[in-house]
């Protein structure tokens, strides 16, 4: 809810007036309960990026089958970037 208030403060700053037309969401005139409902109903998880580092035996691969990072001794990649999907 504090984030909504801060965004409104920034969006209503005189310096942004030439580019601001209107508030689209959550809508003006909301009391604290309505803002809390907006946050509660709109909050969701985001997808985490996976599969951004190729695993394989070719030169285009970032890691090998044992997660060893190519070009760096003693370093392994052990995060979601090497997972093809979750």
Secondary structure, DSSP 8 states (H G I E B T S, - for coil): -HHHHHHHHHHTSGGGGGG-----SS-TT--HHHHHHHHHHH----------S-BSSSTT-SB-TT-BBTT-TT-B--SGGG-S--
